[in-house]
């Protein structure tokens, strides 16, 4: 019976390793680049973002429609925040990030 448990644990470990490899491949795939048009659209969205529910929801929807570009979007947002001096604008972007994480 112990040998059966050991075999099951080995199979589970192999399955977990395979699942982890699949997850890693999926993360690598998120490094796809945004089109120039989408990069401009994201910049405009971030520049025009306000603290209203509608603005945050619209921004979240924009990001979620392009989830395969998560890595590129995150990099652009990070660059935007690092250059941003307006604390309110930074707060709005954090609201947006929070919505994407919690409703994604």
N, C-alpha and C positions, 0 to 999 in steps of 0.2 A: 504493500500500500504506500509506503514511503517513496518507493521508486516511481510510482504513478504521480505522486505529488511533485517529486523533483522534475519529472518529465513535463508536467503541466506548468510548473514554474519556468522551466526553460522555454517552453513554447510561448508563455506569456511575455517573458523577457524578450524573445525574438520579435514577437508582435509589437511590443512597445518600442523596440529599436526601429522597426520598420515604420511605425507611426511617427516616431521622432524624425526620421529621415524624410518622410513625406512632408512634415511640417516645415522642416528646414528648406526643402525645395520650394514650398509655397512661399516662404519668406523671401527667398532669392527671386522668385518671380515677381514680387511686389516692387522690385527695383526698376521696373519698366519706366521709361521716361514719358513725361507729359508732353503733349504736342505744344508747339509755340503758342497756339491759340488758347489752349487750356492754361498755360503758364500765365499768360496775360490776363485771362479771365480770373484766375485765382488771385493774382496781384490786385486786380480791381475789386474783387470781392472783399479781400482783407482791408484794403484802403477805405472802402465804403461801409464796412461792418459797424453796426451800432449795437447798443445793448438791448434793443427791443427783441421780444420773442420771435417776431416775424423775421428779423434780420438773422438771428442766430439759427433759426430753423432753416431758412433758405441756404445759409452757408453750410449747415450740416448736410442738407440734401445734396448740395453740389459735391461735397467731399464723398458722401456715400455712393453717389452715382459713378464715382471714379475710384472705388476702393482698390482696384488692382494697381493703382499708382500711389498707394499709401506712403511708400518710402520717399518718393519724389515730392509728394505733397507735404509730408512732415519736414523735409529739408527746406522747402520754400517758406513754410510757416516759421521755422526756426530762424532762418535768415531775416525774415520780415520782423520778427519780434526783437532780434538782437539790434536792429537798426532803429527800432521804434522808440521815440522818447515820450510819447503821449501815454501816460499810465492808464487812462481810461481805455484807450485802444488796445493796450496789452490785456487788460481785464476782459474786454469783449472777446478777444482771441482765446483766452482761457475758457470763457463760457462756451465758445464754439468747440474747442477741444473736448471739454467735459461732455457736451452733448453727443459728439461723435463717439466717444468712448462708451458712454452709458446707453445710447440708443442704437448703436451700431450692431 
